[in-house]
Structures are given as structure tokens and as C-alpha cells.
Amino acid sequence: LNYVQDPAYKYFLNRTQTVNVIPQSINFGMFFYKGLPVVGTFSDWETYQQQQLVLLSSEQEFSVLQVYFKTNSREANVPSRLGEFQCKKREFISKFIQSLRSSTGTFFDNCADGNTWRIFSCNGQRVFCVNCRQSCVKTEACPGRSLTFNPDPTCTYNIAEAAVLSIQFGVTPLYPALGSPFNITASPTSLSVSMNSSSAGTVFCGAFRANTTLKSVWDIAARGNSALCSPHKNVTIVLNNLMPNTSYQVYCFSQDLTGQVMPLELAQATKQIAKTTFQKAISIVAVSTNIPQFISGNLASSTFMSVQLNTQPKSTLVVNVTASRVNCNTGSPIQRLMQIVSPSRATFSPSGALTSQFALQASTTGCYELEAKSIQGESYLMGRLNVTVRGYRVAPPVPTFDSAVYSSDGLSVLATFSASTDQGSSRISTFATSFVCSQMFNFTGARTAVCSWQSLTTVQIVLQGPSYPGLLGSLNYTGGTVRAACVTGSACSSYMFVSSRVVQIQSPSIIQAPVVLLQAPTSVAFCTNIAVDPTGSTGSAGRPWSDIQWTVRWFGTTREVANITRYLNTNYRTVAQVAVIPNELLAAGSQYEISLQLTNFLGRSSSLATVVTVDSSTNTSIPDVVIYGGQSIVYRWQALRLYAKVAQPSCGKLTSFRKFSFTWS
């Protein structure tokens, strides 16, 4: 039989190859040619139903059903047909397979796609067809007479039929699915998270500050917020002890009653941003919470702190500060309301300062809890601070090198220590002004970068190039330079130096956007090039741009001019030169929207577009105008000098102009 060149057989080979590369699929193919089941006999069909359509565990389920038909008819009044159908309704698929594996009964249903799927028996064999009649007469049930799986060798019609059935399966998640988005209700210090769950189990949720990266779902569980959930019922979890007026990333995951846990990537996908509400609050601020004891009669041994409000009061507000000595292990009170705060009351006015200083004079070593409460005026959230008082001659704890963060423009880095330092005064002679950063740090560009202390805990690193650290680049405090801030009366020269430590330079919370500048003529003559000048663009932080993307569209549409876009992106991967679009790529009488998107090394992007018209007339001549300026930033007292250069195109009929008039606007 010469069926190899038959269109139905070629279709059969193609669709068989298509389904065989689908992972986790169970497939059956049948090719019937003029009464001969070339591929897929009744025996093969029955083996597929009874032995292959079997799942290996209760965690698996059938998920996608696909069927392909093509007939090539040489019978009169029987057309050739093509049909491809798919169903993803799992309940439908389950009933379909149950009926196919059954020796009796019928199946008649649709998958909400307008097509009817039938299963019935003819002569003891199961028949499956789509958009057909339930009939065993040969004019209905034979392959090609309808779109059917029925490899009946008694069918002798001059028809070829290809039929391919593919059923995919996957693992059924046992952990509860969580309905999203969550309903989150905010208060000043908590977030209430509500959601619907698909089955019984436990739901865990956690609130994290911005830029937190989850390494495991147990990072969420460690927050200690969980609740039992029931099938198709709402569950609410309250996330407490949060900061007022603060944005948080909320993540949740679920676990079923047997311990099956939602994967990390699905937990990460639950991320929602929520912000606690604003609340008027008092805080107690100290340079360090580990302080020296007070020596009676020596006011210099006092430790100064401050009471701060987060917003101005509407009327006079009086705040009372108290101190209690507490157990260092349990926090339980040992001695309440000790008279060691001076002054113990602070008064704030609607137009006054938000900060008031006080001295803590604790002559007994140990642990203390400070409280600041409003006792007159509006209600403010109470402030608390726990401090440890050490012996007067005991050296303070050694600070640690904690972090490094880029500035918003990426031109500098702020390095932070955990507590007050001596700013390297014993090792760096110019510590009070500025110094070369390699005296204290090691990173790419340290030998040319300039460092200066901004406070007792922070150092500003101004990057000078020509080499720069990258995003998440290493910054190494080399050690042996910085000690804890000296406490008067103690042997400061015996303090231990801060140990060396390497940290990654983090991205700032606010990134300054690049400034894209494009200079181009509004119109050009039909025979000239288009020159686009991006050289005034700024915001790369001294580094090469991490990405430069040109896009050219027909103005007023979303259609891209592919050849010009490709030309610019191939030839102008820098903004240090003027981009020139050759005239041979342009169409006379067209308008082009030329846009440039720049991305700096911090990942922040900006874009700008300009529109240029190519004149269609050969009887007019449009001059090329370029405006040059001095420095891009000038002060009010400086003169701004601009220059214009005009050139006449060498093409066209009007090339005899010698004079131009200039009008500035």
C-alpha cells in the first residue's frame, strides 16, 4: 500500500512527534488506510486503555487532554476533514478516562468549547469520537466517516485517517492552595492577612522589610505567625510587632496535615506589599545602648540621649521619661522608677523642635529599661529602650563593620559600623577631613576613592574612577584602623580594633533615574541623513551603561521600523557619539519616532523619544541645524553660551542659498 506520501500519514507522523516530546504524557496514535490499521490495532487500543492509562500514585492526576484528527477521503460525498481539540477541565478528563477504561456504558459531554466527546462500544470494542453520532453502522463509526478512534479492519472505505490522542498528567499538590490576592488590613503595628484555602492544613505568613530575599519557606515560618485552615474557608493571620508607617513585603505558604510543604517559588509568588498605618509615636534615641556607669559628682560621665516625636503635636505635649533596673536575662523589674534621668520631663509645642535631650546617670552597673510616655496633651505611642550599663573603666564593646550601600546616584557608598567609633583617629592623620580610602578599605577603585566620616558610625566613600566596584561588589574593611569611641577616664589606647570584614555593596532603596537627552532636527530634507545626538545624557555613575536600547517606530503607531532599529543597536552601543541614520534607510514623506532607553548599573532605566519628519519635496531645501553649548550645568551667576551651526544640504534643487536668518526661542 502506497500510503507514505498520503497527507494524512504525513500529518500522523508530525503530530506523533509533537506529542512524544511532551513530558509526563501518555499517548496513542492510529493511522487507518483503506481498511488497514497500519498503526494502532484493536489490541493496541485496548492495551492503551487498560494498561497505559494508569497513574502510579495518588499524588498524580490527569491534567490535559489533546486529540488530533486528519482524514483524506477519496469517497464520493465524504469530505476530507481536520480536527484538533484540547481540554484542561480535570473533572471532565477524569470522567473521560473512567469511561474509556470501562467495558460498558457511554460518555457524552463537552469541555465548554462547543464540541461533543463520545465514548461507546461497538462489537465489544470501545469507540471514541468527537462531534459524531452514537452509532455502530459503518457509515458512521468507521475511521474517516467521522473523527473517531475505531481501528475496525472490516471498514473498507477508500479513506485514510490519522488520529493521535495525548493525555498529560502531573503531581497534585497536597498542600492547600491559597487564594490570592490576600486581603490585608493595616494598623500602626500590625497587618491582618486573610485568604481562602483549598484544603485543610496550616498557613504561615510573615512580614519582611524591603529588599529581603527569602532563602527558604522556613524564613516565613520563623516569624511565628500561623493558623490552621479548613477547605474553602477564610483564614486570618495577624502579623504583630511591626513599625508604624512602614512598607512590608508579606509572604505566605501552606503545609498539609501530612507535612507536604508549598515550594519556595510558589511562596515567593504570594508576595504582596502592605504598609502599616501612621501613628503618633515617641522614641528614645541613643548613640549606643551599652554605656558607662555614672560617677557621682562627675557630670562628664553622664550619657546623653534624646526623646523624639515622629510628628508635630497639635497642642502642648509633655513627655515623662522613667528608668527601671531589670534582670538582664528575663527583663523582669528589679527596681522601678529610679531617679537617674535628668531632666525627666520634656515639653513639646506645635511649632517647636521634635527632639529633647536628657542625661542618663546610672551609677549601678546592670540592665535598665527606659520608657517615655505622654502625660499631658495628645496620645502618642509610648517609646521604650533597653540599655546596659557597664563599669566606668570597662572598655565598650568592639563595634563591627556592618554594611555598605550605594548612594541614589551610584557615585558614592555609605559604609556603616554598628556603634560609635574613634573614626580611626589613632591611625589616619587626616581622619577629621578626608583621606584616601585604601587606608581603611579594600575594593575596586579604593586607591583613587576619597573617604570622609559623616558621623561616628558612617563613612562616605566618593568613587573617583577609573575603576569602580559593581552592584553587590565586595567592600573589605581591612581592620586595624578603627576602635570604639573613647570613653573619658578609660584606657582608650587599649581598646581592641574592629576586625576586618567583607560586605557586599547593596543597592539603595531609592535609585536616581538616568537623564536621557536627545538632540535631533524636527525635519530633514528628503536626501539627507538623520543625526541624533545622545551625548548630553547623564546618570551612568561614571560607568558604562549596562544597557542601551534604540527603538524606531512609525510615528503615531506601535509598528517598529525594524531595519533602522537594528542599525542603531548594532552601530551605536555608546552615547559618546552622535548616531547617524543613513538616508538610504529613510523613506521620503515619513515621520519617525526615535527613542533611546538607558539603564545604569543599578538597574534603573529612563527613556526619551524625539520625532523627525523626512520631507517629501525635492523643491525645498531644509537646512541642518546643530546647537552647541558649554557645560551642562551652570549657576545663576554664570553666563550660558550657546552656538548654532547651520549647513545646507548638498542635494535638491535649492542649493544656491548663501545667507541664513537666525531666530532663537
C-alpha positions in Angstrom: 0.0 0.0 0.0 1.4 3.4 -1.0 0.4 5.5 2.0 3.7 7.1 2.7 3.0 10.1 0.6 -0.6 10.5 1.8 -1.2 13.8 3.5 -3.0 12.1 6.4 0.1 9.9 7.0 2.4 12.9 7.0 0.1 14.6 9.5 0.2 11.5 11.6 4.0 11.5 11.7 4.1 15.2 12.6 1.6 15.0 15.4 3.1 11.9 16.8 6.4 13.6 17.0 4.7 16.6 18.6 3.1 14.7 21.5 6.0 12.4 22.1 8.2 15.3 23.3 5.6 16.4 25.8 6.8 15.4 29.3 4.6 13.3 31.5 2.2 12.4 28.7 0.6 9.0 27.8 0.0 8.9 24.0 -1.7 6.7 21.4 -1.7 7.0 17.7 -3.8 5.3 15.0 -3.3 5.5 11.2 -6.0 3.7 9.2 -5.6 3.4 5.4 -8.3 1.9 3.1 -9.4 -0.7 5.6 -6.0 -1.5 7.0 -5.0 -0.4 10.5 -1.4 0.5 9.6 -0.6 1.8 13.1 -2.8 1.1 16.2 -4.8 -2.1 16.1 -7.7 -3.1 18.3 -5.3 -4.9 20.5 -3.0 -1.8 20.8 -6.1 0.4 21.5 -7.2 -1.9 24.3 -3.7 -2.1 25.8 -3.5 1.7 25.9 -6.9 1.9 27.7 -6.3 -0.8 30.3 -2.6 -0.8 30.9 -1.1 2.5 30.0 -3.7 4.9 31.2 -2.8 4.2 34.8 -1.3 6.6 37.3 1.4 5.4 39.6 0.5 7.3 42.8 -2.4 9.1 44.5 -0.5 12.3 44.2 -0.8 12.3 40.4 -3.8 13.3 38.2 -4.5 13.7 34.5 -4.5 17.4 33.6 -4.6 18.0 29.8 -6.4 16.0 27.1 -5.4 16.6 23.4 -6.7 14.8 20.3 -5.7 15.4 16.6 -7.6 14.1 13.6 -7.0 14.4 9.8 -8.8 12.4 7.1 -8.1 12.2 3.4 -11.2 10.9 1.6 -11.5 9.5 -1.9 -15.1 8.5 -1.4 -17.8 10.4 -3.1 -19.8 12.7 -0.8 -17.4 12.2 2.1 -15.3 15.3 2.6 -11.7 15.3 4.0 -11.6 16.7 7.5 -9.2 18.2 10.0 -9.9 18.5 13.8 -7.8 19.4 16.7 -9.3 19.6 20.2 -8.0 20.2 23.7 -9.5 20.1 27.2 -8.0 21.1 30.5 -11.0 20.5 32.8 -9.7 17.9 35.2 -13.1 16.7 36.2 -14.1 16.2 32.6 -10.8 14.3 31.9 -11.3 12.1 34.9 -14.7 11.0 33.7 -13.5 10.6 30.1 -10.7 8.2 31.2 -13.0 6.2 33.5 -15.5 5.7 30.6 -12.7 4.8 28.2 -11.4 2.1 30.6 -14.9 0.7 31.2 -16.2 -2.1 29.1 -19.7 -0.8 29.2 -21.7 2.4 29.4 -21.4 5.6 27.4 -19.9 9.0 27.8 -21.3 12.2 26.2 -20.1 15.6 27.3 -18.4 18.8 26.2 -15.4 20.6 27.6 -17.1 24.1 27.5 -15.7 24.5 24.0 -18.8 23.7 21.9 -17.5 20.2 20.9 -19.1 16.9 21.9 -17.0 14.0 23.0 -18.5 10.5 22.9 -17.4 7.1 24.1 -19.4 3.9 23.4 -19.0 0.3 22.5 -19.3 -1.4 19.1 -18.9 -5.2 18.8 -17.3 -5.3 22.3 -14.7 -2.6 21.5 -14.6 1.0 22.9 -15.0 3.7 20.3 -14.1 7.4 20.9 -15.2 10.2 18.6 -15.7 13.9 18.5 -18.7 15.7 17.1 -20.2 12.4 16.0 -23.3 10.2 16.4 -23.5 7.3 18.7 -24.0 4.6 16.0 -22.2 1.4 15.1 -23.2 1.4 11.5 -20.2 1.6 9.3 -21.2 4.8 7.6 -20.9 6.5 11.0 -18.4 4.5 13.0 -15.6 3.7 10.5 -12.5 5.9 10.5 -12.8 8.8 8.2 -16.6 8.6 8.1 -16.3 10.6 11.4 -13.5 11.8 13.6 -13.0 8.6 15.5 -10.7 6.1 17.2 -12.1 2.8 15.9 -9.4 0.6 14.2 -12.0 -1.8 12.8 -10.4 -3.9 10.0 -13.8 -4.6 8.5 -14.0 -0.9 7.4 -13.0 -0.9 3.7 -13.8 2.7 2.7 -11.3 4.5 0.4 -10.3 6.8 3.2 -7.1 7.5 5.2 -7.4 8.7 8.8 -4.7 9.9 11.2 -5.8 10.1 14.9 -3.5 10.9 17.8 -4.6 11.1 21.5 -2.3 12.6 24.1 -3.2 12.8 27.8 -0.8 14.6 30.2 -0.6 14.1 33.9 1.1 15.8 36.8 1.6 15.8 40.5 -1.4 17.0 42.5 -0.3 19.5 45.2 -1.4 18.1 48.6 -0.6 21.4 50.4 -3.5 23.8 50.5 -3.7 26.3 47.6 -4.1 29.9 48.8 -6.4 32.3 47.1 -4.8 35.5 46.0 -4.5 38.4 46.3 -4.8 38.3 50.0 -7.0 40.8 51.9 -4.6 42.8 54.1 -5.9 45.2 56.8 -3.3 47.5 58.3 -2.9 49.1 61.8 0.0 51.1 63.1 1.8 48.0 64.5 0.2 45.0 62.7 -1.0 43.6 59.4 -4.0 41.3 59.3 -3.8 38.9 56.4 -6.9 37.0 55.2 -7.2 34.4 52.5 -9.1 31.3 51.3 -7.6 27.9 51.3 -8.4 24.9 49.2 -7.9 22.2 51.8 -7.1 21.5 55.4 -3.6 22.3 56.8 -1.6 25.2 58.2 -0.9 28.6 56.7 2.3 30.5 57.7 2.7 34.3 56.9 5.5 36.8 57.6 6.2 40.5 57.1 9.6 41.5 55.8 11.3 44.8 55.2 12.0 45.9 51.6 14.7 44.1 49.6 14.6 40.9 51.8 15.4 37.8 49.9 13.8 34.5 51.0 16.1 31.6 51.1 13.6 29.1 52.3 9.9 28.9 53.3 11.1 28.4 56.8 12.2 32.1 56.8 8.5 32.8 56.8 7.7 30.2 59.4 10.4 31.7 61.7 8.3 34.8 62.0 6.0 32.7 64.2 2.7 33.6 62.6 0.5 30.6 61.6 -3.1 29.4 61.7 -5.0 26.2 60.9 -7.1 26.3 57.7 -10.1 24.4 56.5 -11.3 23.6 53.0 -12.7 26.6 51.1 -12.9 28.7 54.2 -11.2 32.0 55.1 -8.3 32.0 57.5 -6.8 35.2 59.1 -3.3 35.6 60.4 -2.2 38.8 62.3 1.4 39.9 61.9 2.3 41.8 65.1 5.2 44.0 66.4 5.6 46.0 63.2 6.8 49.6 62.8 4.2 52.2 62.1 4.0 53.9 58.7 6.4 51.3 57.2 6.1 49.2 54.0 6.5 45.5 54.3 6.7 42.5 51.9 4.1 39.9 53.0 4.7 36.3 52.1 2.7 33.2 52.9 3.0 29.4 52.4 0.9 26.4 53.3 1.5 22.9 54.7 -0.9 20.0 54.6 -1.7 17.7 57.5 0.9 15.1 56.4 3.7 17.6 56.2 3.7 18.4 52.5 5.0 21.9 52.1 4.4 24.5 49.4 7.6 25.1 47.3 9.6 28.2 47.8 8.9 29.6 44.3 5.2 29.5 44.9 5.6 31.1 48.3 7.6 33.9 46.7 4.8 34.4 44.2 2.4 35.2 47.1 4.4 38.4 47.7 2.2 41.5 48.4 3.3 44.9 49.5 1.5 46.4 52.5 2.1 49.4 54.7 1.3 49.9 58.3 -0.7 53.0 59.1 0.8 56.1 60.6 0.6 56.6 64.4 2.0 59.4 66.5 4.8 57.9 68.5 7.6 58.7 70.9 11.1 57.1 70.6 14.2 57.2 72.7 17.4 57.6 70.7 20.9 56.7 71.9 24.2 56.6 70.1 24.8 53.3 71.9 22.8 51.0 74.2 26.0 49.9 76.0 27.0 52.8 78.2 29.5 53.5 81.0 28.3 53.9 84.6 27.8 57.4 86.1 30.4 58.6 88.6 28.7 60.7 91.2 30.0 64.3 91.1 31.4 63.9 87.6 28.9 65.3 85.1 31.2 64.3 82.2 30.3 60.7 82.9 26.7 61.3 82.1 25.3 59.6 79.0 23.2 61.8 76.8 20.2 60.6 74.9 17.1 62.2 73.4 13.3 61.8 73.3 11.9 62.2 69.7 8.4 62.7 68.3 7.6 61.4 64.8 5.2 64.2 64.1 4.4 67.7 65.5 1.8 67.8 68.3 -1.3 70.0 67.8 -1.1 71.3 71.3 1.5 71.4 74.1 2.7 67.8 74.8 4.5 66.8 78.0 6.5 63.5 77.9 7.8 61.8 81.1 10.9 59.6 80.9 11.4 56.9 83.6 14.0 54.3 84.2 13.8 50.9 85.8 16.5 48.4 86.6 15.7 45.0 85.2 17.1 41.5 85.1 19.5 41.1 82.2 18.2 37.6 81.4 14.5 37.8 82.0 13.8 41.5 81.7 11.7 41.4 84.9 11.9 44.6 87.1 14.4 44.8 89.9 13.9 48.4 90.9 11.3 50.6 89.4 11.3 54.4 88.7 14.9 55.2 89.6 15.8 58.9 89.7 18.6 58.7 87.2 17.0 60.7 84.3 17.7 64.4 84.1 15.6 66.2 83.2 12.8 63.6 83.4 10.2 65.6 81.6 10.3 67.1 78.1 7.8 69.7 76.7 7.0 69.9 73.0 5.0 72.7 71.3 3.1 72.7 68.0 5.8 74.9 66.4 8.9 73.7 68.3 11.6 71.1 67.9 10.7 67.4 67.8 13.8 66.4 69.9 14.6 66.9 73.5 17.9 65.8 75.2 18.3 64.2 78.6 21.1 62.7 80.6 21.1 59.1 82.0 23.1 58.9 85.2 23.1 55.3 86.3 25.8 54.7 88.9 25.0 51.0 89.3 26.0 48.6 86.5 23.4 46.3 85.0 20.4 46.4 82.7 17.8 49.2 82.5 14.6 49.8 80.7 13.7 53.4 79.8 10.1 54.4 79.0 8.8 57.7 77.5 5.1 58.4 77.9 2.9 61.4 77.1 1.3 62.6 80.4 -0.3 65.8 79.0 -1.7 66.5 75.6 -2.4 64.1 72.8 -2.0 60.4 72.9 1.3 59.1 71.5 2.6 55.6 71.3 5.0 55.0 74.2 8.7 54.7 73.5 11.0 52.1 75.1 14.7 51.5 75.1 16.8 48.8 76.9 20.4 49.8 77.8 23.3 48.0 79.5 25.4 50.0 82.0 29.0 48.7 82.2 31.7 49.6 84.7 33.3 53.0 84.2 36.7 51.6 83.4 35.4 48.7 81.3 36.1 49.2 77.6 32.9 49.5 75.4 32.0 46.6 73.1 34.0 46.4 69.9 31.9 47.7 67.0 31.5 45.6 63.9 31.6 46.7 60.3 28.0 46.2 59.3 27.1 47.3 55.8 27.7 49.3 52.6 25.1 50.9 50.5 25.3 52.9 47.2 24.0 56.5 47.1 21.0 57.1 44.9 23.2 58.3 42.1 25.7 55.5 42.4 28.6 57.9 42.7 29.3 57.2 46.4 29.0 54.5 49.0 27.9 54.9 52.7 29.8 52.4 54.9 28.3 51.8 58.4 29.7 50.5 61.7 27.4 49.1 64.4 28.4 51.6 67.1 30.3 54.8 67.7 34.0 54.6 66.7 37.1 56.8 67.1 37.0 57.3 63.3 40.4 55.8 63.0 42.0 58.8 64.8 45.0 56.8 66.0 45.9 55.6 62.5 44.7 58.1 60.0 46.2 61.6 60.4 43.6 63.3 58.3 40.6 61.4 59.7 38.8 64.7 60.6 38.7 65.9 57.0 39.2 63.3 54.2 41.6 60.6 53.3 42.4 58.0 50.6 40.0 55.1 51.1 42.8 52.5 50.7 44.0 53.5 54.2 40.9 51.7 55.6 39.2 49.7 52.9 40.0 47.5 50.0 37.7 47.4 47.0 37.9 48.1 43.2 38.9 51.7 42.9 39.9 52.2 46.6 43.3 53.8 45.7 41.5 56.8 44.0 38.3 57.0 46.1 38.1 59.7 48.8 36.7 58.8 52.2 35.3 61.2 54.9 33.5 60.5 58.2 29.9 61.7 58.2 29.3 60.6 61.8 30.8 58.4 64.5 29.4 55.4 62.7 29.3 56.2 59.0 31.9 56.8 56.3 31.2 58.3 52.9 33.2 56.8 50.0 33.3 59.1 47.0 34.2 57.0 43.9 36.6 58.7 41.5 37.3 56.0 38.9 38.7 55.0 36.5 37.7 51.6 38.0 34.6 51.1 40.1 33.0 48.3 42.2 29.9 46.7 40.8 26.5 46.2 42.2 26.9 43.7 45.1 30.6 44.2 44.7 32.8 43.4 47.6 33.9 46.1 50.1 36.5 44.9 52.6 37.2 46.8 55.8 40.8 45.7 56.3 40.9 46.0 60.1 43.4 47.5 62.4 42.2 51.1 61.9 39.1 51.8 63.9 38.3 51.3 67.6 35.2 52.0 69.7 34.7 55.7 70.6 36.8 56.7 73.6 35.1 56.9 77.0 36.7 59.6 79.1 38.6 58.1 82.1 39.2 54.7 80.5 42.4 53.4 78.8 41.2 54.2 75.3 44.6 53.1 73.7 44.0 49.5 75.0 40.6 49.2 73.1 40.6 46.4 70.5 40.5 47.3 66.9 37.4 46.4 64.8 38.0 43.2 63.0 38.3 43.0 59.2 35.1 42.1 57.4 33.9 41.9 53.8 30.4 43.0 52.9 28.5 43.3 49.6 27.6 46.9 48.5 23.9 46.9 48.4 21.6 48.9 46.0 19.9 51.9 47.6 16.2 52.0 48.4 15.8 55.0 46.1 17.7 54.9 42.8 18.1 58.1 40.8 16.9 57.7 37.3 19.2 58.4 34.3 18.6 61.6 32.4 18.2 60.9 28.7 18.8 63.8 26.3 18.3 63.5 22.5 19.0 66.3 20.1 17.7 65.9 16.6 16.2 68.1 13.9 12.4 68.2 13.7 12.6 67.7 10.0 15.3 66.9 7.4 15.4 67.1 3.6 14.4 64.1 1.5 18.0 63.4 0.6 19.9 63.8 3.9 20.8 61.7 6.9 19.2 62.0 10.4 21.7 62.8 13.1 20.6 62.1 16.7 22.8 63.4 19.5 22.6 61.5 22.8 25.9 62.8 24.2 24.2 65.0 26.8 22.7 62.0 28.6 23.8 61.6 32.3 23.2 59.2 35.1 25.6 56.3 34.4 27.5 56.9 37.7 30.8 57.1 35.8 30.5 53.6 34.4 29.5 52.2 31.0 25.7 51.9 30.6 24.6 48.4 31.5 22.1 48.6 28.6 21.5 50.9 25.6 18.4 50.3 23.5 17.3 52.2 20.5 13.8 51.8 19.1 12.4 53.5 15.9 8.7 53.4 15.2 6.5 54.9 12.5 5.2 58.0 14.3 1.7 57.6 15.7 1.8 53.8 15.6 3.3 50.9 17.6 4.9 49.4 14.5 8.6 49.2 14.7 10.9 50.2 11.8 13.0 47.1 12.2 15.9 47.9 9.8 16.6 51.3 11.4 16.2 49.9 15.0 18.7 47.1 14.1 21.1 49.5 12.5 21.2 51.8 15.6 21.5 49.0 18.1 24.3 47.4 16.0 26.4 50.5 15.4 25.8 52.8 18.4 26.3 50.9 21.6 27.5 54.1 23.3 26.1 57.6 23.9 29.5 59.2 23.5 29.0 59.9 19.8 26.2 61.2 17.5 24.1 58.5 15.9 23.6 58.9 12.2 20.8 57.2 10.3 21.8 56.9 6.6 19.5 58.4 4.1 19.2 55.1 2.2 17.3 53.7 5.2 14.8 56.5 5.2 11.5 56.9 3.3 10.7 60.4 2.0 7.5 61.8 3.5 7.7 59.7 6.6 7.7 60.6 10.3 9.9 58.6 12.6 9.7 58.3 16.4 13.3 57.6 17.6 13.6 56.6 21.3 16.5 55.7 23.4 16.4 53.8 26.7 19.4 53.9 29.0 19.9 51.6 32.0 22.6 52.3 34.6 24.5 49.6 36.6 22.0 49.9 39.5 19.2 48.7 37.1 17.3 52.0 36.8 16.2 52.9 33.4 14.9 56.0 31.6 13.9 56.7 28.1 13.2 59.6 25.8 11.8 59.9 22.3 12.0 62.5 19.5 10.1 62.8 16.3 11.8 63.6 12.9 10.0 64.2 9.6 11.7 63.4 6.3 10.5 65.9 3.8 9.0 64.5 0.6 9.5 67.6 -1.7 12.5 67.9 -4.0 11.8 71.6 -4.4 12.5 72.7 -0.9 15.7 72.6 1.0 15.7 72.2 4.8 19.0 73.3 6.5 20.7 71.1 9.1 20.9 72.9 12.4 23.0 71.9 15.4 23.1 73.8 18.7 26.2 73.6 20.8 26.5 74.6 24.5 29.1 74.8 27.2 28.9 72.8 30.4 25.6 71.1 31.0 25.1 72.6 34.5 25.5 76.4 35.1 24.9 78.6 38.1 22.7 81.8 38.0 25.8 84.0 38.2 27.4 82.3 35.2 26.8 83.2 31.5 25.3 80.5 29.4 26.8 80.5 25.9 25.2 78.7 23.0 26.3 78.4 19.4 24.4 77.3 16.3 25.8 75.7 13.3 23.8 75.6 10.0 24.6 73.6 6.9 22.7 73.5 3.6 22.1 70.0 2.2 24.1 69.4 -1.0 21.2 67.8 -2.7 17.9 69.1 -4.1 17.3 72.0 -6.4 17.7 74.9 -4.0 21.4 74.7 -3.3 22.3 78.3 -4.1 21.5 79.9 -0.7 24.4 81.8 0.9 22.7 83.6 3.8 20.6 82.4 6.7 18.5 84.3 9.2 18.6 83.1 12.9 15.7 83.3 15.3 16.2 82.0 18.9 13.3 80.9 21.0 
